[in-house]
Structures are given as C-alpha cells and as structure tokens.
C-alpha cells in the first residue's frame, strides 16, 4: 500500500466512523431508539404530587417562590401560580390566577356548583418539548429528571416558551433569558425541600424521590388516584395531581 | 426598562378575554418574526421562478432569470437580521453553530441558511455571471474593473470549453437548488408546524402551505420588480414573459388556496378540543387580517382578476395594470398570512380559555420601524447587486448551448 492509498483509506475510515456516530445521535430523535435518560443512575429522580383538595389558595407558595428564585414581582412572571376554578351551576367555568384577581367576576354562592384551587408549575416532563426545541442546548434534563435552563448559554429565542404546553416558562425581563421552575434545584441538591413545598401550610404539595420507597411522594402515589396535565401530548410530566378535575387544563 | 414594560403589560392585562396562563400575556414572537418567514418565502419563491428557466426550460421567463436570482440573494442576505434583532442575547447567536442541539428544528437554521447561501445562490450567480464579469472587467475602468475582477476570483478563461462547464455547473446547481429552496422554506414551516403545544400551528400541512405561499409571493415579487425596473430603464416590457409568469402565479395561488382551504375544513371537521378557542380567535382577533386581507384581498380578488385576464383578451396596457394590482394584492395577502400564523398563534391561551392582545411597539427594537427597515433593506441590497451584476443587455445563448 503506498502512502497516498494509506492516507486515503485512513481518512475515509475516520469519516465513516464520524458519520456512524452522528447517525446514532440523529436516531435519538426516534423515541424507541432514544436511551432512557431518567432512572439509570444511582441519583434520585425528583417529582411532585399535588393534592388539590388540600390547597386553600393562600398563595404562600407563589410568594415564597418569587422571593427564593428572583422572580420579578409583577403579575406576569411566575415559576408557580395557583388557579382558582369556579364551576357554575349553568356549566360555565371561571378561572382566575389568585395572584391577580383585579376585575375578576364574583359569583354569588348560590350559583356555584363546585370550586377548587389548582397549583401549577413546570411539570419537569420526562419527554420535555422545551428541551427538544432549544437550538443551543441551553435547557436540558438533569439525571435527577429536573429540567434546567443555563442562563449563560440561553440566547433568548423563546422557542421553548412557545413549545411548553403548560405556559410554565417566561422570558426574564432583565436577564433576557428563559426562566421557569426548577424544583428549587439549589435547595434540593442540599437535601432541602423546594420553597413552595416548604411554606405550604396544608401540605398540598408533596415533594420527593420517585425511586425511593421511603419518600412521601411514593406514599402519595400509592394512596391517591392520579392524573397529569395534558397527558395526550406525551410529555410525561413528573408533577401529578390527586383528584384533578376534568375542567383543568 | 422594567417600569415601561410593566406599564405596557398592565395595559394588556386589562384587555385579556377569559383566562390565560399568567406567563402568556406577552406575545413573544413579535412583528420581526412575522417578517422573517415573509423574507425567506420571497427568497425561495424567487429562486423557484429562476429555476423554471434552467431546469424546466421555460424560455419565456428568461428575461427575469437573473433578476430573480439577484432578488433571492438580496432577500436572503437580510433574512437572518430580524431573527438576530429579536434574540434576547444576539451576541450569543454564534452558539447555534458551535453547540447546536441536533434535536432542535431551529438549530438547523444556521446550516440550512449557510447551505442555501454558499452552495446554491452564490455559486449559481457566480457561474451565471462569470463570462460577463470577465468581459466587463476587460473594458471597464476603476473601480468597477477591480470589483468585477475580484468577484471572478481572477479567472479569465472564456473559451467555449470553460463556458460549457459554466452552463453545466449552473444546471446542476439549479437541480440541487430546487430541493434546497423547498428545504429553506419548508423548514421554516416545520418550526411552526412541529409545536404540538400549539393547535393553531401544529399541522403536518404547515411546511407545504408555507412552501406554496412562498412560491406565490416570490413570483409576485419578481413580477412587481420587473414591472417597475424595466419602464424605469425606458425599455419595453416583454408581455410574453409577463403572461407566462402570471400564469405560473395563477397555478401557484390555486394550489396555495386549496391547501389552506383543506387545512381550514380539516380543522373544522375534526373539531378538536381547541376548536372553540380557535373560532373565537379568528372571529375576535383575526377577522380583518384573515378574512378580509388574507383571503378576500390577497387570494380571491387576485384569483378573480387572473381568471378574467385568462378569459378575455385584454389589451396590453390594461393587462399590465391588472397584473400590477394583482401582485401588490398578493404581497399584502401573503404578509397577512405570515401575520396570522405567527401572531395569531400566540393570541390564544394554551389553556384554551382566553385570548390576549398584541400591541405593536412603534420605536423599540422589536417595533414597527425596525420591521419596516428590515423590509426595505433587501431592496437596497438589490439595487447594489443590480449595479454590480447588471442583468440586462446580456446575450444568454452562449450558456444555452451547454
């Protein structure tokens, strides 16, 4: 084999190896081929359970979250919020964000069929559309199943905000990067609870490791009939709701 | 910054109808993102018109061949600008090349764009103009002589063999170029069509609708430019060429209209969970821009005019006037289409319970004035390109033999 031939063959070998590698990467798009990302490691996989019947709509979780996570105080930016549902006897549904009830319709008690509060937050999907669409990989899933945003890398294109079916993301008005709930990652890494869970007076929010049998979350999942938001979108949320009403979207 | 923004959002908050998720008040993709697909659509459409000459041998359209290529290039140069201006961190835009997320449709932007600019448009224009550039640079004075010389990359060969090679290269590039043009704009459609969270966007038809509306807008733009530039040069419009282009425009509009109608009927017939809020959206927020501008003025009226032109043998002057009106109406309609997709898709809540409002800024970086500048800029580039690569007074046959 002369030198030219040798170089040519080596080069084509390297190129085809590279091509094979990238093919594997591209095939990851297909769900059946993609590796299971959560639950493989010894690390915990975090989730949250929400007991709708226990929420009294006090809004302390929203307040604590804003303080803990540097969320602007204005009523257009939320990492977590609480919705108040009023279903009237005539079937009409009135929904309000409890942090912003200005101009809200007051329904006389005799017209109310049922009413309840629903805390909302990022669902930390196992199959997150926001991670899929981020062009630069600034938003990603950790091994613990938490979806994070790297604010040093985010370019502020807002595709993730469009892709989130739950409206959980917003553009931080001063940082100009996408922001959302991360289960208070800085706290849970130290073994603390997320701020919203910590302050909830009725323990409507249950936080824990989905893998550990000792976690309160597993007990919550054993004791309740559960539902997630928009299951038909196949996002596989890790936030589940006990006694979720069919009107909640 | 923040107090201003707060004031604006508080104002919007009062106009919310029903319930929206609290983070949804702000419309995130603004007028600039309306302009972006409009511009790329014009690029793809103009290129496809040009390729009619080279690949499908439509001789009648020859007079606009070079104009179409230059138009495509001028608009492509500006196309990334609205995206860049819109980013929260424009200085980090390069990350889309350095660390692209291969699962993201948007990450492909850089590659699709670079491919189209470098491999398709620049290369094709270079091969098309090489002979003329060599000849021009031989008889011109400073500075055009040197500009043209540098653009030819100092090649001098104008032998028949070299010219044959040029011709062959152009043909091959055009053949690669057609699927690339489809890719360029189909991909923009995919960015919207693949958002499953948004029922207004999420549709497999989206890339195809984008593509045909692109072809419509591109052909209409080249007709408009041809009708403006040629009289300015005190030359006569080639009515054969104009009729042929209008004919292609007519068919493209019919396909586009049918696709959009299909999408509309399909949604209505399937009548999914989102149908109520989408109907409210269309009636309350998009009535004028969708029914009046996009459908009535932008499609049905131009179609009617073109049918009349086909049925009756109007005189040249009247035909010119009607074509002129038609292409302007079509531009208006296609811009409206982009508006209805981009802005419309963000005006309803993903809770399907309410609508928000878009209040366009006038001055800000994402305001009306920026958008107008971005829309005018391609014409400035085109004027420059027409100076450097004058498409007129050229005998094409030397290339035709190849």
Interface residues (C-beta under 8 A of the other chain):
Chain A: X22 X25 X26 X28 X29 X72 X74 X75 X76 X77 X78 X81 X83 X93 X94 X95 X96 X97 X99 X100 X102 X103 X120 X129 X131 X132 X133 X134 X135 X136 X137 X153 X154 X155 X156 X157 X158 X159 X161 X162 X163 X164 X165 X166 X167 X168 X169 X170 X171 X173 X174 X175 X176 X177 X233 X249
Chain B: X1 X2 X5 X6 X9 X13 X14 X18 X19 X20 X21 X22 X23 X24 X25 X26 X28 X29 X83 X86 X87 X88 X89 X90 X92 X93 X95 X96 X99 X100 X101 X102 X103 X104 X105 X106 X107 X109 X191 X195 X196 X197 X198 X346 X349 X350 X351 X352 X353
